[in-house]
Amino acid sequence: MALPAADAPVVVVGAGIAGLAAARRLADVGRRVLVLEASDHLGGKLRTAEVAGVTVDVGAEAMLNRRPEGVALAHSVGIELEHPTVASSRIWTRGGLRPLPRSLMGVPLDLEGLEASGVLSEAGLERVRQEPTLPPTVVTDDVSVGDLVAARFGDEVVDRLVEPLLGGVYAGDARRLSARACVPQLVAFAERGSLLQQGSAIPTTYDVPVFAGISGGMGSWPALLAEAPGVTVRTGATVRELRRTSTGWELVVGPTTAPEVVEASGVVLAAPAAPTARLLAEVAPAASAALAGLEYASMAVITFAFALDDVAELDATGSSGFLVPPTEGRRIKASTFSFAKWGWVRRAGEAAGVAHLRTSLGRHGEEATLQASDDELVAWSLGDLGEATGLRATPVDVHVQRWGGGLPQYAVGHLDRVATVRAGLPNGVVVAGAAYDGVGIPAVIGSAHRAVAHLLES
């Protein structure tokens, strides 16, 4: 017999940061919550691992500090945030590691700095210089980031600046990603006139740091969130079916040979798009169909530990890493010198006599690349690191973390897709996560808070 709706918990499907943030918000208003996670770990893309005896992040390593959702949630569980060092990032292009010019997701904001960087050819720079003479861009519907930027600045800005920066955030193709969903500020600027002129007016100094991390790793955060009173978390609990009952909802959990039925007063679906679409197929077919069309990119993060002496010259450069445009034809798309970027990583590594850095590989459409073995991914990373920086030492330890289907692709029309999904949901069921309102941690937490607010209202 089904429980009365008031006696059943709210069930959250997925224990990534979205699911845990939703559970925490529900518990804060007195609701009993059951979180069901199919895998054996919490946190989704927030994960740590030991590399040369030091626990470091092997997933997301930072979040935006200027959006309040992530900072507030971290503070709510007693976490003190740490900010990156002043080390600067570079871009590996045109035969060298060049300063990354000031930009908004690759769109130049400082012509003088762009000229000094050497990232663009003279022909590319001349195209940028012409941008202030162009009339405002009329964006009647949606447009790709690449097409919007190319129309005003030329293809070289897209290929050498926009692509590597978008690749770091979305692992996607600038000419397929939605400008309205990914960089709405660009659309607003373009509709008013020159992006270069408006961008040059943006302050170069800020009262608060751009990014924040957690000493000991972002991956230490999920377990603290799961400890909220009133929240029960079960791992290894695959949800196979969602059904409506006379008093609420029920979910079928576990293997087909021994299914378990769980009653719910409401449901928060905080899993990736594909499993969410499967669960919605019977109760919300239109929403399910819209979600099923959302594509994802796969990537891998390779974390290295080197002896301290081996990275001394790299450390002396004052760089925190570099990005790689896809036009360069390299295997890696970025490298982060974690020991130079984060004080806590440097301190922990020095205590163990090592320094940590990492590379990332994989963009949308490059799934075949990630079918390579771990040894191949490591060899490719070391080869590119050597070419870019001269670092050719043998690492003390290596960790390979694969993120299959890790990053949703916000293709042109994404906002309409999300609106269709939400409009098609029945009362008592909401969605949250990176598939909807942004892939950054604060945006994902914001989507969870939005979902909870809607659930409580309904």
RODO-2510 file (C-alpha; in nm, 4 decimals, decimal comma):
residues 458
     n   res          X          Y          Z
     1     m     0,0000     0,0000     0,0000
     2     a     0,1274     0,3457    -0,0881
     3     l     0,2221     0,5745     0,1959
     4     p     0,0282     0,8984     0,2429
     5     a     0,2125     1,1707     0,0545
     6     a     0,2942     1,3550     0,3773
     7     d     0,4715     1,0477     0,5177
     8     a     0,6841     0,9678     0,2124
     9     p     1,0208     1,1403     0,1632
    10     v     1,1169     1,3545    -0,1286
    11     v     1,3401     1,1355    -0,3433
    12     v     1,6397     1,2870    -0,5180
    13     v     1,7820     1,0808    -0,8029
    14     g     2,1541     1,1485    -0,8336
    15     a     2,4145     1,2428    -0,5721
    16     g     2,6205     1,4850    -0,7748
    17     i     2,6502     1,8422    -0,6554
    18     a     2,3011     1,9217    -0,7920
    19     g     2,1353     1,6333    -0,6101
    20     l     2,3168     1,6998    -0,2847
    21     a     2,2421     2,0732    -0,3019
    22     a     1,8743     1,9953    -0,3603
    23     a     1,8702     1,7506    -0,0702
    24     r     2,0336     2,0049     0,1578
    25     r     1,7843     2,2762     0,0629
    26     l     1,4884     2,0396     0,1204
    27     a     1,6254     1,9308     0,4569
    28     d     1,6702     2,2939     0,5584
    29     v     1,2943     2,3482     0,5235
    30     g     1,2111     2,0359     0,7219
    31     r     1,1539     1,7824     0,4474
    32     r     1,2718     1,4242     0,4819
    33     v     1,4922     1,3340     0,1867
    34     l     1,6191     1,0112     0,0320
    35     v     1,9004     1,0439    -0,2231
    36     l     1,9503     0,7507    -0,4617
    37     e     2,2826     0,7303    -0,6454
    38     a     2,3507     0,4604    -0,9052
    39     s     2,7309     0,4643    -0,8675
    40     d     2,9360     0,3792    -0,5615
    41     h     3,0473     0,7359    -0,4865
    42     l     2,9063     1,0801    -0,4143
    43     g     2,9771     1,4071    -0,5866
    44     g     2,9567     1,3376    -0,9588
    45     k     3,2376     1,5363    -1,1223
    46     l     3,3742     1,6377    -0,7822
    47     r     3,6238     1,3667    -0,6972
    48     t     3,9641     1,3308    -0,5361
    49     a     4,2305     1,0614    -0,5606
    50     e     4,5729     0,9971    -0,4145
    51     v     4,8607     1,0752    -0,6473
    52     a     5,2045     1,0104    -0,4979
    53     g     5,0420     0,9880    -0,1557
    54     v     4,8734     1,3292    -0,1810
    55     t     4,4970     1,3710    -0,2159
    56     v     4,4184     1,6043    -0,5066
    57     d     4,1212     1,6793    -0,7281
    58     v     4,0856     1,4629    -1,0383
    59     g     3,7585     1,6282    -1,1443
    60     a     3,6433     1,9869    -1,1031
    61     e     3,9097     2,1817    -0,9127
    62     a     3,7433     2,5230    -0,8773
    63     m     3,4227     2,7213    -0,9034
    64     l     3,3267     3,0794    -0,9779
    65     n     3,3628     3,2873    -0,6643
    66     r     3,1479     3,5754    -0,7894
    67     r     2,8236     3,3782    -0,8054
    68     p     2,6839     3,3336    -0,4549
    69     e     2,5369     2,9831    -0,4719
    70     g     2,8569     2,7809    -0,4425
    71     v     3,0220     3,0053    -0,1860
    72     a     2,7132     3,0073     0,0356
    73     l     2,6690     2,6298     0,0171
    74     a     3,0352     2,5724     0,1040
    75     h     3,0160     2,8083     0,3998
    76     s     2,6974     2,6356     0,5202
    77     v     2,8962     2,3183     0,5912
    78     g     3,1917     2,4993     0,7465
    79     i     3,4234     2,5028     0,4450
    80     e     3,6800     2,7799     0,4171
    81     l     3,7524     2,8577     0,0536
    82     e     4,0937     2,9161    -0,0980
    83     h     4,1651     3,1267    -0,4051
    84     p     4,4166     3,0681    -0,6849
    85     t     4,7552     3,2323    -0,6828
    86     v     4,8379     3,5233    -0,9129
    87     a     5,0168     3,2908    -1,1563
    88     s     4,9025     3,3592    -1,5125
    89     s     4,7649     3,1262    -1,7760
    90     r     4,9019     3,1021    -2,1291
    91     i     4,7969     2,9743    -2,4680
    92     w     5,0041     2,7330    -2,6778
    93     t     4,9772     2,8610    -3,0317
    94     r     5,1852     2,9816    -3,3229
    95     g     5,4916     2,7928    -3,2018
    96     g     5,5068     2,9013    -2,8393
    97     l     5,3441     2,9583    -2,5028
    98     r     5,1988     3,3061    -2,5250
    99     p     5,0259     3,5273    -2,2651
   100     l     4,6512     3,4708    -2,2584
   101     p     4,5095     3,8137    -2,3442
   102     r     4,2264     3,9601    -2,1413
   103     s     3,8982     3,8387    -2,2843
   104     l     3,5380     3,7425    -2,2248
   105     m     3,5330     3,3727    -2,3135
   106     g     3,7964     3,4456    -2,5783
   107     v     3,6452     3,7682    -2,7111
   108     p     3,9178     4,0349    -2,6896
   109     l     3,8680     4,3054    -2,4279
   110     d     4,2093     4,4724    -2,4568
   111     l     4,3472     4,5429    -2,8034
   112     e     4,6892     4,6466    -2,6759
   113     g     4,7282     4,3269    -2,4744
   114     l     4,6101     4,1191    -2,7682
   115     e     4,8666     4,2805    -2,9969
   116     a     5,1461     4,2196    -2,7453
   117     s     5,0536     3,8541    -2,6921
   118     g     5,1378     3,7367    -3,0420
   119     v     4,8384     3,5011    -3,0417
   120     l     4,6987     3,6410    -3,3683
   121     s     4,8622     3,7055    -3,7032
   122     e     4,8801     4,0589    -3,8350
   123     a     4,5836     3,9846    -4,0607
   124     g     4,3875     3,8575    -3,7607
   125     l     4,4743     4,1697    -3,5604
   126     e     4,3638     4,3968    -3,8436
   127     r     4,0268     4,2215    -3,8471
   128     v     3,9926     4,2855    -3,4729
   129     r     4,0800     4,6536    -3,5170
   130     q     3,7866     4,6886    -3,7568
   131     e     3,5294     4,5542    -3,5087
   132     p     3,4360     4,8935    -3,3534
   133     t     3,3277     5,0159    -3,6988
   134     l     3,0639     4,7445    -3,7351
   135     p     2,6980     4,8192    -3,6604
   136     p     2,5199     4,6403    -3,3749
   137     t     2,4446     4,2752    -3,4438
   138     v     2,0780     4,1834    -3,4648
   139     v     2,0278     3,8436    -3,2959
   140     t     1,6653     3,7548    -3,3627
   141     d     1,6727     3,3989    -3,2309
   142     d     1,9803     3,2057    -3,1228
   143     v     2,3223     3,1836    -3,2782
   144     s     2,6383     2,9890    -3,2080
   145     v     2,9172     3,1517    -3,0107
   146     g     3,1556     3,0913    -3,3000
   147     d     2,9312     3,2442    -3,5639
   148     l     2,8578     3,5508    -3,3500
   149     v     3,2248     3,6152    -3,2754
   150     a     3,3470     3,5355    -3,6275
   151     a     3,1014     3,7845    -3,7779
   152     r     3,2528     4,0637    -3,5685
   153     f     3,6176     3,9589    -3,5207
   154     g     3,6949     3,6993    -3,7866
   155     d     3,7676     3,3276    -3,7776
   156     e     4,1132     3,3591    -3,6238
   157     v     3,9757     3,4931    -3,2945
   158     v     3,7334     3,2018    -3,2829
   159     d     3,9973     2,9408    -3,3640
   160     r     4,2808     3,0670    -3,1426
   161     l     4,0970     3,2239    -2,8484
   162     v     3,7309     3,1283    -2,8233
   163     e     3,7747     2,7586    -2,9008
   164     p     4,0356     2,6840    -2,6298
   165     l     3,8417     2,8739    -2,3631
   166     l     3,5086     2,7123    -2,4506
   167     g     3,6903     2,3802    -2,4740
   168     g     3,7961     2,4186    -2,1139
   169     v     3,4423     2,4873    -1,9925
   170     y     3,2221     2,2816    -2,2243
   171     a     3,4657     2,0578    -2,4178
   172     g     3,2596     2,1701    -2,7157
   173     d     3,2693     2,3292    -3,0603
   174     a     3,2267     2,7065    -3,0620
   175     r     3,0362     2,6891    -3,3884
   176     r     2,7753     2,4600    -3,2373
   177     l     2,7381     2,5986    -2,8844
   178     s     2,4570     2,8446    -2,8143
   179     a     2,5608     3,2019    -2,7484
   180     r     2,2430     3,2744    -2,5526
   181     a     2,2955     2,9719    -2,3274
   182     c     2,6745     2,9771    -2,2897
   183     v     2,7754     3,3443    -2,3026
   184     p     2,4602     3,5600    -2,2899
   185     q     2,6689     3,8677    -2,2085
   186     l     2,8207     3,8480    -2,5577
   187     v     2,4763     3,8654    -2,7155
   188     a     2,3848     4,1674    -2,5037
   189     f     2,7091     4,3437    -2,5999
   190     a     2,6727     4,2635    -2,9707
   191     e     2,3173     4,3940    -2,9799
   192     r     2,4398     4,7264    -2,8381
   193     g     2,7383     4,7658    -3,0684
   194     s     3,1133     4,7086    -3,0442
   195     l     3,2173     4,4261    -2,8126
   196     l     3,5740     4,5568    -2,8080
   197     q     3,4722     4,9047    -2,6934
   198     q     3,2293     4,7786    -2,4308
   199     g     3,4766     4,5188    -2,3101
   200     s     3,7526     4,7749    -2,2653
   201     a     3,5299     4,9505    -2,0127
   202     i     3,5068     4,6431    -1,7903
   203     p     3,7263     4,6960    -1,4804
   204     t     4,0604     4,5169    -1,4798
   205     t     4,0658     4,4861    -1,1008
   206     y     3,7984     4,3369    -0,8790
   207     d     3,7048     4,3427    -0,5132
   208     v     3,6796     3,9615    -0,4941
   209     p     3,8734     3,6824    -0,6674
   210     v     3,7208     3,5224    -0,9766
   211     f     3,7598     3,1598    -0,8639
   212     a     3,7605     2,9608    -0,5427
   213     g     3,8661     2,6112    -0,4431
   214     i     3,8788     2,4006    -0,1308
   215     s     4,1935     2,3082     0,0591
   216     g     4,2085     1,9301     0,0371
   217     g     4,0102     1,9297    -0,2859
   218     m     3,6637     2,0096    -0,4157
   219     g     3,6009     1,6375    -0,3930
   220     s     3,5914     1,6619    -0,0131
   221     w     3,2729     1,8700    -0,0286
   222     p     3,0041     1,6106    -0,1216
   223     a     3,0443     1,3988     0,1918
   224     l     2,9848     1,7050     0,4096
   225     l     2,6685     1,7921     0,2193
   226     a     2,5381     1,4374     0,2600
   227     e     2,5553     1,4670     0,6393
   228     a     2,2569     1,7031     0,6614
   229     p     1,9989     1,5991     0,9240
   230     g     1,6969     1,4446     0,7577
   231     v     1,8936     1,3316     0,4514
   232     t     1,9584     0,9640     0,3765
   233     v     2,1934     0,8779     0,0908
   234     r     2,2122     0,5375    -0,0738
   235     t     2,4796     0,4520    -0,3295
   236     g     2,4646     0,1599    -0,5698
   237     a     2,0905     0,2300    -0,6036
   238     t     1,9940     0,2471    -0,9702
   239     v     1,6479     0,3909    -1,0318
   240     r     1,4859     0,2016    -1,3193
   241     e     1,1312     0,3345    -1,3303
   242     l     0,9218     0,6315    -1,2185
   243     r     0,5464     0,5854    -1,1734
   244     r     0,2600     0,7996    -1,0553
   245     t     0,0468     0,6767    -0,7633
   246     s    -0,2776     0,8006    -0,6117
   247     t    -0,0836     0,9839    -0,3387
   248     g     0,2418     1,0796    -0,5088
   249     w     0,5142     0,8842    -0,6850
   250     e     0,6969     0,5570    -0,6654
   251     l     1,0345     0,4599    -0,8001
   252     v     1,1548     0,1127    -0,8886
   253     v     1,5092     0,0706    -0,7593
   254     g     1,7741    -0,1967    -0,7863
   255     p     1,8393    -0,4949    -1,0129
   256     t     1,5612    -0,6380    -1,2255
   257     t     1,5969    -0,9669    -1,0361
   258     a     1,5191    -0,8006    -0,7031
   259     p     1,3357    -0,4719    -0,7618
   260     e     1,2466    -0,2451    -0,4714
   261     v     0,9619     0,0064    -0,4771
   262     v     1,0289     0,3385    -0,3035
   263     e     0,7435     0,5793    -0,2281
   264     a     0,7992     0,9522    -0,2785
   265     s     0,6011     1,2659    -0,2062
   266     g     0,8003     1,4445    -0,4750
   267     v     1,0930     1,3670    -0,7038
   268     v     1,4025     1,5663    -0,7979
   269     l     1,5738     1,4180    -1,1038
   270     a     1,9355     1,5310    -1,0726
   271     a     2,0926     1,2696    -1,2984
   272     p     2,2398     1,3337    -1,6473
   273     a     2,0058     1,3804    -1,9416
   274     a     1,9976     1,0234    -2,0742
   275     p     1,8890     0,8425    -1,7547
   276     t     1,6527     1,1293    -1,6719
   277     a     1,4923     1,0991    -2,0162
   278     r     1,4416     0,7256    -1,9641
   279     l     1,2703     0,7822    -1,6296
   280     l     1,0415     1,0471    -1,7809
   281     a     0,9458     0,8418    -2,0883
   282     e     0,6081     0,7264    -1,9540
   283     v     0,5093     1,0144    -1,7223
   284     a     0,6350     1,3081    -1,9350
   285     p     0,6978     1,1961    -2,2951
   286     a     0,7500     1,5466    -2,4401
   287     a     1,0071     1,6353    -2,1745
   288     s     1,1726     1,2980    -2,2219
   289     a     1,2043     1,3442    -2,5972
   290     a     1,3569     1,6905    -2,5575
   291     l     1,6129     1,5659    -2,3053
   292     a     1,7036     1,2596    -2,5093
   293     g     1,8408     1,4852    -2,7821
   294     l     2,0956     1,6553    -2,5565
   295     e     2,4474     1,5478    -2,6504
   296     y     2,7442     1,5118    -2,4155
   297     a     3,1216     1,5305    -2,4556
   298     s     3,3670     1,2893    -2,2953
   299     m     3,7045     1,3858    -2,1558
   300     a     3,9910     1,2609    -1,9431
   301     v     4,2012     1,4283    -1,6743
   302     i     4,5574     1,2993    -1,6333
   303     t     4,7215     1,3995    -1,3045
   304     f     5,1005     1,3782    -1,2695
   305     a     5,3320     1,4031    -0,9714
   306     f     5,6903     1,5028    -1,0541
   307     a     5,9942     1,5375    -0,8324
   308     l     6,0329     1,8954    -0,7125
   309     d     6,3652     1,9472    -0,8898
   310     d     6,2118     1,8384    -1,2206
   311     v     5,9607     2,1248    -1,2222
   312     a     6,1937     2,3973    -1,0910
   313     e     6,2302     2,5650    -1,4307
   314     l     5,8563     2,5351    -1,4961
   315     d     5,7844     2,6900    -1,1576
   316     a     6,0149     2,9819    -1,2326
   317     t     5,7999     3,0871    -1,5299
   318     g     5,5214     3,2078    -1,2983
   319     s     5,2627     3,0316    -1,5112
   320     s     4,9619     2,8335    -1,3858
   321     g     4,9225     2,6378    -1,7085
   322     f     4,8129     2,6764    -2,0677
   323     l     4,5280     2,6210    -2,3122
   324     v     4,5602     2,4629    -2,6557
   325     p     4,3482     2,5656    -2,9574
   326     p     4,2211     2,2637    -3,1540
   327     t     4,3764     2,4116    -3,4696
   328     e     4,7195     2,3300    -3,3224
   329     g     4,6552     1,9584    -3,3768
   330     r     4,7784     1,8563    -3,0316
   331     r     4,6416     1,5727    -2,8222
   332     i     4,5841     1,7701    -2,5016
   333     k     4,3503     2,0681    -2,4835
   334     a     4,4924     2,2173    -2,1639
   335     s     4,7366     2,1718    -1,8795
   336     t     4,7049     2,3084    -1,5266
   337     f     5,0161     2,3443    -1,3112
   338     s     4,8257     2,2683    -0,9930
   339     f     5,1301     2,3256    -0,7696
   340     a     5,1570     2,6796    -0,9079
   341     k     4,7851     2,7560    -0,9145
   342     w     4,6823     2,6402    -0,5664
   343     g     4,8754     2,7090    -0,2484
   344     w     4,7319     2,4039    -0,0737
   345     v     4,8434     2,1739    -0,3569
   346     r     5,1953     2,3163    -0,3424
   347     r     5,2148     2,2743     0,0351
   348     a     5,0804     1,9195     0,0309
   349     g     5,3083     1,8218    -0,2556
   350     e     5,6211     1,9724    -0,1024
   351     a     5,5584     1,7737     0,2149
   352     a     5,5733     1,4603    -0,0020
   353     g     5,8617     1,5846    -0,2170
   354     v     5,6532     1,6195    -0,5327
   355     a     5,4708     1,8750    -0,7461
   356     h     5,1392     1,8037    -0,9175
   357     l     5,0126     1,9126    -1,2565
   358     r     4,7439     1,7818    -1,4867
   359     t     4,6389     1,7660    -1,8486
   360     s     4,2963     1,7273    -2,0059
   361     l     4,2025     1,5575    -2,3300
   362     g     3,8764     1,5225    -2,5191
   363     r     3,6312     1,7495    -2,6963
   364     h     3,2855     1,6898    -2,8346
   365     g     3,3140     1,4514    -3,1281
   366     e     3,6524     1,3150    -3,0153
   367     e     3,5190     1,0111    -2,8318
   368     a     3,7486     0,7839    -3,0362
   369     t     4,0495     0,9571    -2,8800
   370     l     3,9388     0,8428    -2,5369
   371     q     3,9160     0,4830    -2,6483
   372     a     4,2941     0,4790    -2,6183
   373     s     4,4528     0,2995    -2,3237
   374     d     4,5592     0,4781    -2,0069
   375     d     4,9222     0,4336    -2,1099
   376     e     4,8537     0,6019    -2,4425
   377     l     4,6766     0,8969    -2,2791
   378     v     4,9718     0,9376    -2,0439
   379     a     5,2248     0,9155    -2,3263
   380     w     5,0370     1,1702    -2,5369
   381     s     5,0166     1,4069    -2,2420
   382     l     5,3864     1,3773    -2,1623
   383     g     5,4748     1,4284    -2,5270
   384     d     5,2734     1,7487    -2,5530
   385     l     5,3998     1,8737    -2,2163
   386     g     5,7540     1,8212    -2,3338
   387     e     5,6943     2,0056    -2,6599
   388     a     5,5199     2,2971    -2,4882
   389     t     5,7338     2,3445    -2,1779
   390     g     6,0504     2,1379    -2,2126
   391     l     5,9462     1,9169    -1,9181
   392     r     6,0689     1,5695    -2,0134
   393     a     6,1182     1,4070    -1,6732
   394     t     5,9614     1,0765    -1,5753
   395     p     5,6711     1,1308    -1,3337
   396     v     5,6780     0,9822    -0,9856
   397     d     5,3099     0,8860    -1,0118
   398     v     5,0181     0,9230    -1,2548
   399     h     4,6408     0,9036    -1,2223
   400     v     4,4002     0,8746    -1,5188
   401     q     4,0416     0,9841    -1,4621
   402     r     3,7960     0,9325    -1,7469
   403     w     3,4736     1,1304    -1,7597
   404     g     3,2615     0,9506    -2,0149
   405     g     2,9714     1,1697    -2,1231
   406     g     3,0835     1,4233    -1,8674
   407     l     2,9840     1,7597    -2,0163
   408     p     2,6460     1,8477    -2,1718
   409     q     2,6593     2,0384    -2,4993
   410     y     2,4462     2,3529    -2,5069
   411     a     2,3779     2,3520    -2,8800
   412     v     2,2018     2,6383    -3,0560
   413     g     1,8419     2,6331    -2,9310
   414     h     1,9365     2,4981    -2,5881
   415     l     1,7202     2,7454    -2,3977
   416     d     1,4160     2,6354    -2,5967
   417     r     1,5008     2,2725    -2,5224
   418     v     1,5159     2,3403    -2,1500
   419     a     1,1887     2,5320    -2,1598
   420     t     1,0247     2,2348    -2,3349
   421     v     1,1575     1,9973    -2,0708
   422     r     1,0329     2,2015    -1,7785
   423     a     0,6952     2,2749    -1,9373
   424     g     0,6397     1,9032    -1,9897
   425     l     0,7024     1,7933    -1,6298
   426     p     0,4095     1,6813    -1,4152
   427     n     0,3497     1,8397    -1,0747
   428     g     0,5708     1,6806    -0,8144
   429     v     0,8633     1,6098    -1,0491
   430     v     1,1461     1,8566    -1,1166
   431     v     1,4870     1,8433    -1,2839
   432     a     1,8241     1,9853    -1,1862
   433     g     2,1864     1,9599    -1,2907
   434     a     2,4425     2,0623    -1,5498
   435     a     2,2079     1,9813    -1,8390
   436     y     1,9932     2,2903    -1,7888
   437     d     2,1185     2,6283    -1,6688
   438     g     2,4991     2,6154    -1,6807
   439     v     2,7784     2,3635    -1,6296
   440     g     2,9720     2,5527    -1,3612
   441     i     2,9278     2,4494    -0,9993
   442     p     2,7383     2,7632    -0,8853
   443     a     2,5060     2,7367    -1,1866
   444     v     2,4382     2,3711    -1,1103
   445     i     2,3620     2,4549    -0,7471
   446     g     2,1367     2,7348    -0,8698
   447     s     1,9451     2,4875    -1,0858
   448     a     1,8964     2,2662    -0,7783
   449     h     1,7621     2,5564    -0,5736
   450     r     1,5290     2,6533    -0,8577
   451     a     1,4008     2,2953    -0,8794
   452     v     1,3387     2,2747    -0,5048
   453     a     1,1533     2,6068    -0,5029
   454     h     0,9270     2,4868    -0,7827
   455     l     0,8685     2,1523    -0,6116
   456     l     0,7683     2,3176    -0,2843
   457     e     0,5358     2,5585    -0,4632
   458     s     0,3623     2,2749    -0,6465
***
